[in-house]
Amino acid sequence: MIIAIDGPSGAGKSSCARLAAQALGFVYIDTGALYRAIGLAVRMAGQPAGDETQVAACLPEIDLSIQYVVGTQHVFLNGEDVSEEIRTPESAMAASDVAKIPAVRTYLLGLQRALARAQNSIMDGRDIGTVVLPEADVKLFLTASPEERAKRRWLELKSKGLDEPYAKVLAEVAARDKQDTERAISPLRPAEDGMLLDTTGMTREEVVQAIVNIVKEKLP
């Protein structure tokens, strides 16, 4: 069984999808981490993440893999665990930049599909239900107000010891939304046959339970 969860940055997709997968006994696949890893690789190579030609030239030198350590997804870039390095605001913006490049999306498409189809899985991202896994059994679009999403991100950064001003985080959320929804390739949008779940004002536990309940209704 395949569950696709899409939505904008800060909607709680990754954390809620991971917890819902644990509750259901599914494997959780965070595709955003793969784009972040490519963005990191491009930045490490000293190339601009928005330059289509330079990014495409970097792809043959990039080897990505996912491993699960005690049930937690870890992303390896050329053999190195970069699971922490890809969680910075800079990596988030680089991910949005490289995600607009057709060569990058083609590079990752086969890997994402193979991961999802290997077992019962929950995969989250920006175009999972619309492009990557249009045959998914359940398609959800998680969202929340920009202010709510910025607050969540700000609190997450503070918990990691990063003292970013809230106004800056809110501006970054707005910029990320603009990039994701206006890109020419696979823009962020709900699947026509998907279900909208607005998480504004909901606790993480409430969102996870809502996802679990929706999936259980579809279980044979």
BALOBA-1460 file (C-alpha; in Angstrom, 3 decimals):
// residues 220
<rec num="1" residu="m" x="0.000" y="0.000" z="0.000"/>
<rec num="2" residu="i" x="1.332" y="3.438" z="-0.944"/>
<rec num="3" residu="i" x="0.412" y="6.687" z="0.809"/>
<rec num="4" residu="a" x="1.386" y="10.007" z="-0.841"/>
<rec num="5" residu="i" x="1.567" y="13.164" z="1.270"/>
<rec num="6" residu="d" x="2.236" y="16.520" z="-0.377"/>
<rec num="7" residu="g" x="2.191" y="20.063" z="0.913"/>
<rec num="8" residu="p" x="4.189" y="23.260" z="1.406"/>
<rec num="9" residu="s" x="7.234" y="23.743" z="3.600"/>
<rec num="10" residu="g" x="6.469" y="23.663" z="7.316"/>
<rec num="11" residu="a" x="3.102" y="21.927" z="7.035"/>
<rec num="12" residu="g" x="4.367" y="19.064" z="9.175"/>
<rec num="13" residu="k" x="4.601" y="16.522" z="6.380"/>
<rec num="14" residu="s" x="7.873" y="14.905" z="7.372"/>
<rec num="15" residu="s" x="7.350" y="14.596" z="11.120"/>
<rec num="16" residu="c" x="3.707" y="13.551" z="10.850"/>
<rec num="17" residu="a" x="4.317" y="11.135" z="7.979"/>
<rec num="18" residu="r" x="7.159" y="9.512" z="9.923"/>
<rec num="19" residu="l" x="5.026" y="9.067" z="13.052"/>
<rec num="20" residu="a" x="2.031" y="7.835" z="11.053"/>
<rec num="21" residu="a" x="4.257" y="5.284" z="9.331"/>
<rec num="22" residu="q" x="5.453" y="4.035" z="12.708"/>
<rec num="23" residu="a" x="1.873" y="3.705" z="13.952"/>
<rec num="24" residu="l" x="0.842" y="1.788" z="10.832"/>
<rec num="25" residu="g" x="3.972" y="-0.348" z="10.533"/>
<rec num="26" residu="f" x="4.832" y="1.257" z="7.174"/>
<rec num="27" residu="v" x="8.187" y="2.522" z="5.888"/>
<rec num="28" residu="y" x="8.547" y="6.313" z="5.784"/>
<rec num="29" residu="i" x="10.311" y="7.877" z="2.785"/>
<rec num="30" residu="d" x="11.269" y="11.570" z="2.965"/>
<rec num="31" residu="t" x="11.829" y="12.667" z="-0.639"/>
<rec num="32" residu="g" x="12.552" y="16.246" z="0.348"/>
<rec num="33" residu="a" x="15.724" y="14.970" z="1.966"/>
<rec num="34" residu="l" x="16.901" y="13.700" z="-1.417"/>
<rec num="35" residu="y" x="16.480" y="17.130" z="-3.029"/>
<rec num="36" residu="r" x="18.212" y="18.721" z="-0.064"/>
<rec num="37" residu="a" x="21.114" y="16.294" z="-0.503"/>
<rec num="38" residu="i" x="21.472" y="17.232" z="-4.156"/>
<rec num="39" residu="g" x="21.344" y="20.913" z="-3.209"/>
<rec num="40" residu="l" x="24.061" y="20.284" z="-0.638"/>
<rec num="41" residu="a" x="26.206" y="18.436" z="-3.175"/>
<rec num="42" residu="v" x="25.896" y="21.295" z="-5.656"/>
<rec num="43" residu="r" x="26.808" y="23.864" z="-3.012"/>
<rec num="44" residu="m" x="29.799" y="21.767" z="-1.919"/>
<rec num="45" residu="a" x="30.923" y="21.716" z="-5.540"/>
<rec num="46" residu="g" x="30.851" y="25.511" z="-5.522"/>
<rec num="47" residu="q" x="28.078" y="25.752" z="-8.085"/>
<rec num="48" residu="p" x="24.890" y="27.873" z="-7.927"/>
<rec num="49" residu="a" x="21.882" y="25.676" z="-7.127"/>
<rec num="50" residu="g" x="19.730" y="27.544" z="-9.627"/>
<rec num="51" residu="d" x="22.034" y="27.093" z="-12.628"/>
<rec num="52" residu="e" x="20.477" y="24.300" z="-14.693"/>
<rec num="53" residu="t" x="23.605" y="23.548" z="-16.733"/>
<rec num="54" residu="q" x="25.978" y="23.448" z="-13.757"/>
<rec num="55" residu="v" x="23.611" y="21.370" z="-11.611"/>
<rec num="56" residu="a" x="23.025" y="18.854" z="-14.406"/>
<rec num="57" residu="a" x="26.797" y="18.547" z="-14.808"/>
<rec num="58" residu="c" x="27.109" y="17.663" z="-11.099"/>
<rec num="59" residu="l" x="24.572" y="14.816" z="-11.179"/>
<rec num="60" residu="p" x="26.900" y="12.081" z="-12.563"/>
<rec num="61" residu="e" x="29.171" y="12.658" z="-9.551"/>
<rec num="62" residu="i" x="26.335" y="12.294" z="-7.031"/>
<rec num="63" residu="d" x="25.548" y="8.949" z="-5.421"/>
<rec num="64" residu="l" x="22.482" y="9.020" z="-3.166"/>
<rec num="65" residu="s" x="21.130" y="6.259" z="-0.973"/>
<rec num="66" residu="i" x="18.730" y="5.843" z="1.926"/>
<rec num="67" residu="q" x="19.347" y="3.591" z="4.891"/>
<rec num="68" residu="y" x="17.167" y="2.996" z="7.920"/>
<rec num="69" residu="v" x="18.899" y="3.098" z="11.309"/>
<rec num="70" residu="v" x="16.646" y="1.935" z="14.147"/>
<rec num="71" residu="g" x="13.677" y="2.790" z="11.945"/>
<rec num="72" residu="t" x="14.913" y="6.310" z="11.151"/>
<rec num="73" residu="q" x="15.728" y="7.369" z="7.596"/>
<rec num="74" residu="h" x="19.324" y="8.455" z="6.994"/>
<rec num="75" residu="v" x="20.479" y="9.997" z="3.718"/>
<rec num="76" residu="f" x="23.928" y="9.198" z="2.395"/>
<rec num="77" residu="l" x="25.670" y="11.427" z="-0.146"/>
<rec num="78" residu="n" x="28.630" y="9.734" z="-1.795"/>
<rec num="79" residu="g" x="28.890" y="7.379" z="1.168"/>
<rec num="80" residu="e" x="28.655" y="10.081" z="3.867"/>
<rec num="81" residu="d" x="25.674" y="10.442" z="6.210"/>
<rec num="82" residu="v" x="24.416" y="14.002" z="5.612"/>
<rec num="83" residu="s" x="21.120" y="13.680" z="7.481"/>
<rec num="84" residu="e" x="21.967" y="16.640" z="9.750"/>
<rec num="85" residu="e" x="23.735" y="18.827" z="7.189"/>
<rec num="86" residu="i" x="20.696" y="18.927" z="4.898"/>
<rec num="87" residu="r" x="18.386" y="20.412" z="7.559"/>
<rec num="88" residu="t" x="19.648" y="24.001" z="7.438"/>
<rec num="89" residu="p" x="17.620" y="26.893" z="5.898"/>
<rec num="90" residu="e" x="20.299" y="27.160" z="3.196"/>
<rec num="91" residu="s" x="19.773" y="23.540" z="2.246"/>
<rec num="92" residu="a" x="16.010" y="24.092" z="2.115"/>
<rec num="93" residu="m" x="16.368" y="26.936" z="-0.387"/>
<rec num="94" residu="a" x="18.943" y="24.994" z="-2.413"/>
<rec num="95" residu="a" x="16.513" y="22.068" z="-2.531"/>
<rec num="96" residu="s" x="13.804" y="24.343" z="-3.908"/>
<rec num="97" residu="d" x="16.239" y="25.665" z="-6.527"/>
<rec num="98" residu="v" x="17.393" y="22.263" z="-7.785"/>
<rec num="99" residu="a" x="13.838" y="20.895" z="-7.710"/>
<rec num="100" residu="k" x="12.993" y="23.237" z="-10.599"/>
<rec num="101" residu="i" x="15.548" y="21.528" z="-12.829"/>
<rec num="102" residu="p" x="14.147" y="18.723" z="-15.051"/>
<rec num="103" residu="a" x="17.385" y="16.717" z="-14.977"/>
<rec num="104" residu="v" x="17.253" y="16.542" z="-11.171"/>
<rec num="105" residu="r" x="13.636" y="15.384" z="-11.098"/>
<rec num="106" residu="t" x="14.401" y="12.733" z="-13.713"/>
<rec num="107" residu="y" x="17.473" y="11.646" z="-11.735"/>
<rec num="108" residu="l" x="15.378" y="11.059" z="-8.598"/>
<rec num="109" residu="l" x="12.153" y="9.735" z="-10.113"/>
<rec num="110" residu="g" x="13.234" y="6.112" z="-10.510"/>
<rec num="111" residu="l" x="14.790" y="5.986" z="-7.041"/>
<rec num="112" residu="q" x="11.655" y="7.378" z="-5.396"/>
<rec num="113" residu="r" x="9.332" y="4.979" z="-7.192"/>
<rec num="114" residu="a" x="11.496" y="1.973" z="-6.430"/>
<rec num="115" residu="l" x="11.616" y="2.857" z="-2.735"/>
<rec num="116" residu="a" x="7.847" y="3.309" z="-2.476"/>
<rec num="117" residu="r" x="6.877" y="0.196" z="-4.403"/>
<rec num="118" residu="a" x="9.173" y="-2.118" z="-2.433"/>
<rec num="119" residu="q" x="6.923" y="-2.200" z="0.650"/>
<rec num="120" residu="n" x="3.978" y="-0.571" z="2.423"/>
<rec num="121" residu="s" x="5.139" y="3.020" z="2.515"/>
<rec num="122" residu="i" x="4.324" y="6.638" z="3.242"/>
<rec num="123" residu="m" x="6.166" y="9.090" z="1.008"/>
<rec num="124" residu="d" x="6.035" y="12.855" z="1.376"/>
<rec num="125" residu="g" x="7.164" y="15.674" z="-0.866"/>
<rec num="126" residu="r" x="5.834" y="18.297" z="-3.272"/>
<rec num="127" residu="d" x="4.611" y="16.222" z="-6.241"/>
<rec num="128" residu="i" x="4.232" y="12.692" z="-4.914"/>
<rec num="129" residu="g" x="0.525" y="12.291" z="-5.580"/>
<rec num="130" residu="t" x="0.587" y="14.251" z="-8.832"/>
<rec num="131" residu="v" x="3.760" y="12.990" z="-10.548"/>
<rec num="132" residu="v" x="5.873" y="10.483" z="-8.652"/>
<rec num="133" residu="l" x="3.164" y="8.083" z="-7.475"/>
<rec num="134" residu="p" x="-0.104" y="8.977" z="-9.206"/>
<rec num="135" residu="e" x="-1.333" y="5.438" z="-8.470"/>
<rec num="136" residu="a" x="-1.010" y="5.898" z="-4.675"/>
<rec num="137" residu="d" x="-3.809" y="4.361" z="-2.632"/>
<rec num="138" residu="v" x="-4.204" y="7.500" z="-0.506"/>
<rec num="139" residu="k" x="-3.234" y="11.043" z="-1.510"/>
<rec num="140" residu="l" x="-3.140" y="13.763" z="1.128"/>
<rec num="141" residu="f" x="-2.270" y="17.444" z="0.845"/>
<rec num="142" residu="l" x="-1.165" y="18.824" z="4.217"/>
<rec num="143" residu="t" x="-1.140" y="22.568" z="4.613"/>
<rec num="144" residu="a" x="-1.350" y="25.333" z="7.230"/>
<rec num="145" residu="s" x="-1.227" y="29.122" z="7.262"/>
<rec num="146" residu="p" x="2.177" y="30.665" z="6.426"/>
<rec num="147" residu="e" x="2.360" y="32.142" z="9.929"/>
<rec num="148" residu="e" x="1.731" y="28.773" z="11.537"/>
<rec num="149" residu="r" x="4.289" y="27.044" z="9.355"/>
<rec num="150" residu="a" x="6.891" y="29.725" z="10.034"/>
<rec num="151" residu="k" x="6.293" y="29.411" z="13.784"/>
<rec num="152" residu="r" x="6.825" y="25.647" z="13.633"/>
<rec num="153" residu="r" x="10.035" y="26.072" z="11.677"/>
<rec num="154" residu="w" x="11.250" y="28.819" z="14.024"/>
<rec num="155" residu="l" x="10.657" y="26.613" z="17.077"/>
<rec num="156" residu="e" x="12.437" y="23.715" z="15.360"/>
<rec num="157" residu="l" x="15.469" y="25.882" z="14.686"/>
<rec num="158" residu="k" x="15.498" y="27.155" z="18.280"/>
<rec num="159" residu="s" x="15.440" y="23.569" z="19.545"/>
<rec num="160" residu="k" x="18.611" y="22.980" z="17.525"/>
<rec num="161" residu="g" x="20.305" y="26.038" z="19.004"/>
<rec num="162" residu="l" x="19.846" y="28.220" z="15.907"/>
<rec num="163" residu="d" x="18.628" y="31.704" z="16.870"/>
<rec num="164" residu="e" x="16.918" y="32.890" z="13.676"/>
<rec num="165" residu="p" x="14.493" y="35.864" z="13.845"/>
<rec num="166" residu="y" x="10.873" y="34.806" z="13.300"/>
<rec num="167" residu="a" x="10.420" y="37.488" z="10.609"/>
<rec num="168" residu="k" x="13.296" y="35.985" z="8.627"/>
<rec num="169" residu="v" x="11.836" y="32.489" z="8.902"/>
<rec num="170" residu="l" x="8.419" y="33.767" z="7.763"/>
<rec num="171" residu="a" x="10.018" y="35.484" z="4.754"/>
<rec num="172" residu="e" x="11.847" y="32.242" z="3.886"/>
<rec num="173" residu="v" x="8.574" y="30.280" z="4.065"/>
<rec num="174" residu="a" x="6.914" y="32.790" z="1.710"/>
<rec num="175" residu="a" x="9.858" y="32.633" z="-0.691"/>
<rec num="176" residu="r" x="9.828" y="28.829" z="-0.651"/>
<rec num="177" residu="d" x="6.072" y="28.776" z="-1.321"/>
<rec num="178" residu="k" x="6.509" y="31.101" z="-4.283"/>
<rec num="179" residu="q" x="9.270" y="28.976" z="-5.788"/>
<rec num="180" residu="d" x="7.438" y="25.705" z="-5.262"/>
<rec num="181" residu="t" x="4.056" y="26.802" z="-6.611"/>
<rec num="182" residu="e" x="5.341" y="28.809" z="-9.579"/>
<rec num="183" residu="r" x="8.005" y="26.473" z="-10.938"/>
<rec num="184" residu="a" x="7.374" y="25.212" z="-14.456"/>
<rec num="185" residu="i" x="8.205" y="21.568" z="-13.664"/>
<rec num="186" residu="s" x="5.883" y="19.691" z="-11.269"/>
<rec num="187" residu="p" x="4.610" y="22.729" z="-9.328"/>
<rec num="188" residu="l" x="3.248" y="22.218" z="-5.832"/>
<rec num="189" residu="r" x="-0.498" y="21.565" z="-6.017"/>
<rec num="190" residu="p" x="-3.012" y="19.091" z="-4.586"/>
<rec num="191" residu="a" x="-3.803" y="15.982" z="-6.611"/>
<rec num="192" residu="e" x="-7.251" y="16.185" z="-8.186"/>
<rec num="193" residu="d" x="-8.289" y="12.976" z="-6.427"/>
<rec num="194" residu="g" x="-6.509" y="13.852" z="-3.168"/>
<rec num="195" residu="m" x="-7.745" y="15.002" z="0.228"/>
<rec num="196" residu="l" x="-6.899" y="18.388" z="1.765"/>
<rec num="197" residu="l" x="-5.893" y="18.404" z="5.440"/>
<rec num="198" residu="d" x="-5.416" y="21.877" z="6.944"/>
<rec num="199" residu="t" x="-3.301" y="21.448" z="10.076"/>
<rec num="200" residu="t" x="-3.549" y="25.045" z="11.321"/>
<rec num="201" residu="g" x="-4.238" y="24.917" z="15.040"/>
<rec num="202" residu="m" x="-3.782" y="21.156" z="15.216"/>
<rec num="203" residu="t" x="-1.202" y="19.436" z="17.395"/>
<rec num="204" residu="r" x="1.220" y="17.004" z="15.828"/>
<rec num="205" residu="e" x="-0.572" y="14.143" z="17.572"/>
<rec num="206" residu="e" x="-3.923" y="15.228" z="16.116"/>
<rec num="207" residu="v" x="-2.490" y="15.394" z="12.587"/>
<rec num="208" residu="v" x="-0.870" y="11.967" z="12.923"/>
<rec num="209" residu="q" x="-4.111" y="10.445" z="14.184"/>
<rec num="210" residu="a" x="-6.036" y="12.009" z="11.300"/>
<rec num="211" residu="i" x="-3.601" y="10.480" z="8.801"/>
<rec num="212" residu="v" x="-3.757" y="7.079" z="10.497"/>
<rec num="213" residu="n" x="-7.558" y="7.127" z="10.509"/>
<rec num="214" residu="i" x="-7.712" y="8.004" z="6.812"/>
<rec num="215" residu="v" x="-5.294" y="5.226" z="5.895"/>
<rec num="216" residu="k" x="-7.047" y="2.628" z="8.039"/>
<rec num="217" residu="e" x="-10.278" y="3.322" z="6.189"/>
<rec num="218" residu="k" x="-8.507" y="2.246" z="2.999"/>
<rec num="219" residu="l" x="-6.863" y="-0.864" z="4.397"/>
<rec num="220" residu="p" x="-8.276" y="-4.118" z="3.006"/>
